[in-house]
């Protein structure tokens, strides 16, 4: 049985010392024993608490250290080139990847994270942003990462369009991005872009041939037209395109009205759960219908289009690969457009074509850093993105402290370690080794 704690004053060599004591029943000895903890000196009935160290500075560490660990090779390569502003470019990319911060607010995040301890004099004021962006554009080869390509993997050219509110003129500029990516590992092989006042499927096809004429084009549904499908066939381009409900209903009107469409249940290895699907073949094209629902049935007869997703392709391939492709494109588009508000905040820095190009390159590098967080995931869906955001929020509570010119790291609680292990394949040990991260960046 535990008793209430009480303050006990002990006089030792003429000085009074305060302890908090508790009498605890010892089952083994069958008697009460006293447990005491030292509080500090006692003087004039006041307790002067014992000395403890107060950090001179505290830096947010956990989330930033994770993304740095996952991108060590890329960061080392950028630092080795000694390009002007290379540290600023790395810092801005990390901040955008983690916090979706407009450039105006970058200095705030820089000061609160341990990057400001390692690189204490980075030029992240507003007046430095345009020179940084222009320098990035002029030295783009130092920041693009052409990976070797294994032809046995599924390679995707993900097309994402981005409207840029440039200060050049009243009309927005339009950027077409080709994110050439390994669909399984989510490693970006390279990114390319074109800046113009319009977008077209011809421009994207040309863009996708620059890294290497391979892979599957994953297109948004705005490109769907009979003319564009004819062009893709003529150029012998493999493609997958997610279609909205109205377009698919127009295209398959007769089939949907007169034939019974049955969606069959099948296990999806990437999702690790069951997925309902149906497949139709017409005029050399394959149409896929998907329903991602936890329903206790082996098949479902299609009676309405609620929650149904549609895709079209010119390839006779497994439906799971089609679903993976459209999910990946949707995820990347969401990741980029998730930060759409930043484009308006950063408009003042987009003064010319060079600064716009630098801005796109900066965001491409930030995207590469962000996607590394999903390196150990088989599949990308919106829910997983939310899960990762929550995990990063928990990691952000891990700090490093400066006490008497020495650096210490706060304890990682067991709950967070248990969450981190399956998500990050045991990378928590690297996060603990904060000295090696600091040494690498210095």
PLY file of the C-alpha trace (Angstrom):
ply
format ascii 1.0
element vertex 442
property float x
property float y
property float z
element edge 441
property int vertex1
property int vertex2
end_header
0.00 0.00 0.00
1.36 3.44 -0.91
1.15 6.35 1.52
0.95 10.05 0.69
4.24 11.83 0.04
5.52 14.37 2.59
8.35 16.91 2.78
11.12 15.99 5.20
13.86 18.38 6.35
17.22 16.89 7.32
19.99 18.82 9.04
23.43 17.77 7.81
26.62 19.54 9.00
24.69 22.61 9.98
22.76 22.91 6.73
19.13 21.99 6.18
18.17 19.88 3.15
14.68 19.10 1.86
13.53 15.68 0.65
10.20 14.41 -0.58
9.55 11.08 1.15
7.01 8.31 0.80
6.42 5.25 2.97
5.88 2.20 0.76
4.82 -1.27 1.90
7.44 -3.83 0.94
5.71 -7.13 0.23
8.95 -9.09 0.51
10.06 -7.64 3.87
6.48 -7.33 5.13
7.06 -3.83 6.43
6.96 -0.21 5.37
10.11 1.30 3.88
10.82 4.95 3.20
11.75 6.23 -0.27
13.19 9.75 -0.42
14.16 12.08 -3.27
16.36 15.12 -2.79
14.70 18.46 -3.59
17.31 21.05 -2.54
18.49 23.21 0.33
16.02 24.60 2.87
16.39 28.12 4.25
13.89 30.25 6.16
11.20 27.61 5.51
11.76 27.95 1.75
13.09 25.14 -0.44
15.79 26.18 -2.87
15.52 23.61 -5.62
18.67 21.83 -6.73
20.46 23.13 -9.80
19.40 21.85 -13.23
20.60 22.75 -16.70
18.51 25.18 -18.75
19.09 24.94 -22.51
20.47 28.12 -24.05
18.88 27.19 -27.39
16.38 24.59 -28.57
16.08 23.41 -32.18
13.38 21.29 -33.82
15.16 18.16 -35.00
13.21 14.94 -35.53
11.27 15.58 -38.75
14.11 17.44 -40.46
16.66 14.77 -39.52
14.46 12.06 -41.03
14.21 13.72 -44.44
17.95 14.52 -44.42
18.77 10.88 -43.62
16.64 9.65 -46.49
18.35 12.05 -48.92
21.95 11.87 -47.74
23.42 11.07 -51.17
21.59 13.87 -52.95
22.48 16.43 -50.28
26.15 15.38 -50.24
26.30 15.75 -54.03
24.82 19.25 -53.96
27.22 20.34 -51.21
30.23 18.94 -53.07
29.58 21.18 -56.11
30.23 24.36 -54.09
27.68 26.29 -56.15
26.78 29.70 -54.73
23.69 29.45 -52.52
23.85 25.62 -52.50
23.16 25.51 -48.75
20.29 27.96 -49.13
18.81 25.80 -51.91
19.04 22.65 -49.75
17.49 24.43 -46.76
14.63 25.89 -48.84
13.91 22.49 -50.44
13.78 20.80 -47.03
11.51 23.52 -45.64
9.12 23.33 -48.61
9.07 19.52 -48.44
8.24 19.44 -44.73
6.25 22.59 -44.05
4.83 23.68 -47.46
6.15 27.10 -46.56
6.02 30.10 -48.91
9.47 31.59 -49.47
8.48 34.62 -47.38
8.17 32.40 -44.30
11.21 30.22 -44.95
13.41 32.16 -42.55
10.99 31.45 -39.67
11.26 27.66 -40.19
14.99 27.93 -40.77
15.50 29.57 -37.37
13.40 27.04 -35.48
15.05 23.92 -36.95
18.55 22.61 -36.29
19.60 23.67 -39.82
20.17 27.14 -38.34
22.59 25.60 -35.82
24.60 23.84 -38.53
24.41 26.71 -41.06
23.91 29.82 -38.89
24.34 32.48 -41.58
22.15 31.44 -44.50
20.78 34.28 -46.63
17.08 33.54 -46.55
15.76 37.10 -46.43
13.22 38.17 -49.04
15.79 40.21 -50.98
17.91 37.09 -51.52
15.17 34.89 -52.98
15.33 36.07 -56.59
19.16 35.71 -56.78
18.83 32.22 -55.26
16.21 31.17 -57.82
18.21 32.59 -60.73
21.38 30.86 -59.52
19.49 27.58 -59.28
18.23 27.93 -62.87
21.70 28.78 -64.20
23.22 25.74 -62.44
20.34 23.33 -62.90
22.63 20.40 -63.79
23.87 20.41 -60.18
20.35 19.82 -58.88
18.91 17.33 -61.35
19.34 13.66 -60.60
19.48 11.30 -63.54
19.31 7.81 -62.10
20.24 4.64 -63.91
17.20 2.90 -65.33
16.39 -0.75 -64.80
14.17 -1.71 -67.73
12.53 -4.47 -65.70
10.67 -2.02 -63.45
7.49 -0.13 -64.16
8.50 3.37 -65.26
5.96 6.18 -65.30
5.97 9.62 -66.87
3.62 11.44 -64.52
2.17 14.57 -66.10
1.25 17.38 -63.70
0.23 20.85 -64.84
0.84 23.89 -62.65
-0.46 27.42 -63.18
2.10 29.99 -62.02
0.89 33.51 -61.17
4.00 35.25 -62.49
4.55 38.99 -61.96
5.79 39.21 -65.56
2.36 40.00 -66.94
-1.34 39.77 -66.13
-1.60 36.27 -67.63
-0.50 33.26 -65.62
2.36 31.19 -66.92
1.77 27.46 -67.26
4.29 24.79 -66.36
4.06 21.21 -67.60
5.98 18.81 -65.39
7.17 15.37 -66.41
8.04 13.43 -63.27
9.82 10.30 -64.49
9.45 7.86 -61.63
9.91 4.26 -60.59
6.34 3.23 -59.79
7.37 0.68 -57.15
10.07 2.46 -55.12
8.77 6.01 -55.82
12.32 7.05 -56.67
12.35 10.02 -59.04
14.60 9.27 -61.98
14.44 12.82 -63.30
12.06 15.75 -63.64
11.65 17.98 -66.68
9.41 20.94 -67.34
8.28 23.42 -69.98
7.06 26.93 -69.15
4.55 28.46 -71.52
1.18 30.19 -71.70
-0.57 26.97 -72.70
-0.25 23.23 -72.39
-0.76 20.50 -74.97
-0.31 16.78 -75.22
2.28 17.31 -77.97
4.43 19.36 -75.61
4.25 16.71 -72.93
5.06 13.90 -75.36
8.13 15.83 -76.48
9.08 16.48 -72.86
8.71 12.82 -71.88
11.16 11.77 -74.60
14.00 13.82 -73.12
15.09 11.48 -70.30
14.62 8.35 -72.39
11.91 7.15 -74.72
10.55 4.55 -72.30
7.94 4.23 -69.64
4.21 4.77 -69.66
2.60 8.21 -69.98
0.21 8.86 -67.09
-2.04 11.69 -68.19
-4.76 13.80 -66.63
-8.24 13.56 -68.08
-8.15 17.06 -69.65
-6.07 15.49 -72.45
-8.81 13.05 -73.33
-10.14 13.57 -76.85
-10.44 11.42 -79.95
-7.72 13.50 -81.61
-5.27 13.02 -78.73
-5.97 9.29 -78.47
-5.34 9.03 -82.22
-2.04 10.93 -81.81
-0.88 8.69 -78.95
-1.62 5.60 -81.03
0.12 7.03 -84.08
3.28 7.78 -82.05
3.10 4.33 -80.46
2.98 5.75 -76.93
1.81 3.58 -74.07
-0.50 5.57 -71.81
-2.90 5.36 -68.88
-5.44 8.09 -68.27
-7.97 8.45 -65.47
-11.29 9.68 -66.86
-14.07 11.54 -65.12
-17.52 10.06 -64.93
-19.13 12.10 -67.73
-16.48 11.24 -70.29
-16.59 7.52 -69.58
-20.39 7.47 -69.73
-20.34 9.14 -73.15
-17.66 6.76 -74.44
-19.27 3.55 -73.15
-22.88 4.61 -73.37
-24.15 1.50 -75.16
-22.16 -0.95 -73.05
-23.24 0.63 -69.77
-26.89 0.82 -70.79
-27.37 -2.57 -72.40
-24.84 -4.86 -70.72
-24.68 -6.00 -67.13
-21.35 -4.77 -65.74
-20.05 -6.87 -62.85
-17.14 -5.73 -60.70
-15.16 -8.69 -59.38
-13.34 -8.79 -56.08
-9.58 -9.34 -56.19
-6.73 -8.98 -53.70
-4.41 -6.05 -54.37
-0.86 -6.74 -53.19
0.05 -3.06 -53.02
-3.01 -1.90 -51.13
-2.90 -5.05 -48.96
-6.67 -5.33 -49.26
-9.39 -6.27 -51.71
-10.40 -4.14 -54.68
-13.39 -4.50 -56.99
-12.74 -4.07 -60.70
-14.21 -4.58 -64.14
-12.61 -4.40 -67.58
-14.05 -3.58 -71.02
-12.29 -3.75 -74.38
-13.39 -1.51 -77.26
-11.69 -0.21 -80.42
-8.22 -1.25 -79.30
-8.57 0.40 -75.88
-9.09 -1.09 -72.43
-11.48 0.60 -70.01
-11.16 -0.14 -66.29
-13.70 0.46 -63.55
-12.56 0.39 -59.91
-14.32 0.41 -56.56
-12.14 0.55 -53.47
-14.68 -0.46 -50.85
-14.75 -2.92 -47.97
-17.85 -4.85 -49.00
-18.52 -8.48 -48.01
-19.25 -9.81 -51.49
-17.33 -11.59 -54.22
-18.79 -9.39 -56.95
-20.99 -6.32 -57.38
-23.35 -5.54 -60.21
-22.86 -1.95 -61.35
-26.09 -0.02 -60.78
-24.75 3.49 -60.15
-21.44 5.29 -60.53
-21.01 6.44 -56.96
-17.37 6.03 -55.80
-16.42 4.35 -59.10
-13.10 5.39 -60.66
-12.44 5.00 -64.37
-9.25 4.63 -66.39
-8.41 4.07 -70.04
-5.25 2.57 -71.56
-3.97 1.16 -74.84
-2.20 -1.69 -73.02
-3.49 -5.11 -72.09
-2.05 -5.11 -68.57
-3.04 -6.15 -65.08
-5.72 -3.95 -63.50
-3.63 -3.53 -60.33
-0.90 -1.76 -62.32
-3.48 0.55 -63.86
-4.86 1.39 -60.42
-1.38 1.96 -59.08
-0.58 4.36 -61.93
-3.68 6.53 -61.53
-3.22 6.61 -57.75
0.39 7.68 -58.11
-0.54 10.49 -60.49
-3.34 11.67 -58.25
-1.03 11.57 -55.24
1.69 13.60 -56.98
-0.80 16.12 -58.31
-2.29 16.49 -54.84
1.17 16.86 -53.30
2.08 19.67 -55.71
-1.28 21.44 -55.73
-1.58 20.98 -51.94
0.79 23.94 -51.82
-1.06 26.00 -54.42
-1.48 28.90 -52.01
2.30 29.23 -51.91
2.33 30.21 -55.60
0.37 33.36 -54.87
2.46 34.20 -51.83
5.66 33.73 -53.85
4.47 35.67 -56.89
6.71 38.63 -56.03
9.81 36.47 -56.54
8.83 35.31 -60.05
10.19 38.30 -61.91
11.49 36.72 -65.11
11.73 33.38 -66.91
14.96 32.54 -65.08
13.45 33.02 -61.61
10.33 31.05 -62.66
12.51 28.19 -63.88
14.48 28.28 -60.62
11.25 28.20 -58.66
10.05 25.08 -60.50
13.42 23.40 -60.00
13.33 24.25 -56.30
9.89 22.70 -55.94
10.97 19.65 -57.96
13.86 19.11 -55.54
11.47 19.56 -52.60
9.15 16.97 -54.17
12.05 14.52 -54.49
12.85 15.03 -50.80
9.19 14.61 -49.81
8.68 11.42 -51.81
11.63 9.83 -50.04
9.37 9.67 -46.97
7.36 7.03 -48.81
10.38 4.96 -49.82
9.28 1.99 -47.74
5.64 2.13 -48.85
4.25 -0.05 -51.61
1.38 2.24 -52.45
0.44 5.90 -52.38
-3.06 7.03 -51.49
-4.44 10.20 -49.92
-4.96 8.47 -46.56
-1.32 7.44 -46.42
-0.28 11.02 -47.08
-2.34 12.08 -44.05
-0.77 9.31 -41.97
2.70 10.55 -42.92
1.78 14.14 -42.01
0.68 12.98 -38.54
3.87 10.97 -38.14
6.01 14.01 -39.08
4.11 16.09 -36.54
5.05 13.59 -33.83
8.66 13.55 -35.00
8.81 17.35 -34.79
8.58 17.06 -30.99
12.11 15.58 -30.92
14.49 18.46 -30.24
18.18 19.03 -29.80
19.40 21.41 -27.11
22.48 23.54 -26.71
23.72 23.51 -23.09
27.07 25.12 -22.29
28.10 24.92 -25.97
27.32 21.20 -26.16
24.50 19.57 -28.09
22.08 17.04 -26.58
19.05 15.28 -28.05
15.71 14.75 -26.33
14.57 11.20 -25.66
12.53 9.37 -28.32
9.58 7.73 -26.59
8.86 4.06 -27.17
5.50 4.74 -28.84
7.22 6.81 -31.54
9.93 4.18 -32.01
7.26 1.51 -32.52
5.58 3.71 -35.14
8.85 4.58 -36.83
10.23 1.07 -37.29
7.64 -0.26 -39.77
7.33 3.10 -41.52
11.03 3.77 -41.94
12.66 0.34 -41.99
14.68 0.87 -38.82
16.00 4.33 -39.71
15.35 5.51 -36.14
18.94 4.50 -35.27
20.21 7.01 -37.83
18.02 9.74 -36.36
19.49 9.09 -32.92
22.98 9.62 -34.34
22.57 13.39 -34.56
26.34 13.95 -34.47
26.84 12.17 -37.79
24.10 14.29 -39.42
25.73 17.47 -38.13
29.18 16.31 -39.29
27.84 15.46 -42.75
26.32 18.90 -43.26
29.25 20.79 -41.81
0 1
1 2
2 3
3 4
4 5
5 6
6 7
7 8
8 9
9 10
10 11
11 12
12 13
13 14
14 15
15 16
16 17
17 18
18 19
19 20
20 21
21 22
22 23
23 24
24 25
25 26
26 27
27 28
28 29
29 30
30 31
31 32
32 33
33 34
34 35
35 36
36 37
37 38
38 39
39 40
40 41
41 42
42 43
43 44
44 45
45 46
46 47
47 48
48 49
49 50
50 51
51 52
52 53
53 54
54 55
55 56
56 57
57 58
58 59
59 60
60 61
61 62
62 63
63 64
64 65
65 66
66 67
67 68
68 69
69 70
70 71
71 72
72 73
73 74
74 75
75 76
76 77
77 78
78 79
79 80
80 81
81 82
82 83
83 84
84 85
85 86
86 87
87 88
88 89
89 90
90 91
91 92
92 93
93 94
94 95
95 96
96 97
97 98
98 99
99 100
100 101
101 102
102 103
103 104
104 105
105 106
106 107
107 108
108 109
109 110
110 111
111 112
112 113
113 114
114 115
115 116
116 117
117 118
118 119
119 120
120 121
121 122
122 123
123 124
124 125
125 126
126 127
127 128
128 129
129 130
130 131
131 132
132 133
133 134
134 135
135 136
136 137
137 138
138 139
139 140
140 141
141 142
142 143
143 144
144 145
145 146
146 147
147 148
148 149
149 150
150 151
151 152
152 153
153 154
154 155
155 156
156 157
157 158
158 159
159 160
160 161
161 162
162 163
163 164
164 165
165 166
166 167
167 168
168 169
169 170
170 171
171 172
172 173
173 174
174 175
175 176
176 177
177 178
178 179
179 180
180 181
181 182
182 183
183 184
184 185
185 186
186 187
187 188
188 189
189 190
190 191
191 192
192 193
193 194
194 195
195 196
196 197
197 198
198 199
199 200
200 201
201 202
202 203
203 204
204 205
205 206
206 207
207 208
208 209
209 210
210 211
211 212
212 213
213 214
214 215
215 216
216 217
217 218
218 219
219 220
220 221
221 222
222 223
223 224
224 225
225 226
226 227
227 228
228 229
229 230
230 231
231 232
232 233
233 234
234 235
235 236
236 237
237 238
238 239
239 240
240 241
241 242
242 243
243 244
244 245
245 246
246 247
247 248
248 249
249 250
250 251
251 252
252 253
253 254
254 255
255 256
256 257
257 258
258 259
259 260
260 261
261 262
262 263
263 264
264 265
265 266
266 267
267 268
268 269
269 270
270 271
271 272
272 273
273 274
274 275
275 276
276 277
277 278
278 279
279 280
280 281
281 282
282 283
283 284
284 285
285 286
286 287
287 288
288 289
289 290
290 291
291 292
292 293
293 294
294 295
295 296
296 297
297 298
298 299
299 300
300 301
301 302
302 303
303 304
304 305
305 306
306 307
307 308
308 309
309 310
310 311
311 312
312 313
313 314
314 315
315 316
316 317
317 318
318 319
319 320
320 321
321 322
322 323
323 324
324 325
325 326
326 327
327 328
328 329
329 330
330 331
331 332
332 333
333 334
334 335
335 336
336 337
337 338
338 339
339 340
340 341
341 342
342 343
343 344
344 345
345 346
346 347
347 348
348 349
349 350
350 351
351 352
352 353
353 354
354 355
355 356
356 357
357 358
358 359
359 360
360 361
361 362
362 363
363 364
364 365
365 366
366 367
367 368
368 369
369 370
370 371
371 372
372 373
373 374
374 375
375 376
376 377
377 378
378 379
379 380
380 381
381 382
382 383
383 384
384 385
385 386
386 387
387 388
388 389
389 390
390 391
391 392
392 393
393 394
394 395
395 396
396 397
397 398
398 399
399 400
400 401
401 402
402 403
403 404
404 405
405 406
406 407
407 408
408 409
409 410
410 411
411 412
412 413
413 414
414 415
415 416
416 417
417 418
418 419
419 420
420 421
421 422
422 423
423 424
424 425
425 426
426 427
427 428
428 429
429 430
430 431
431 432
432 433
433 434
434 435
435 436
436 437
437 438
438 439
439 440
440 441
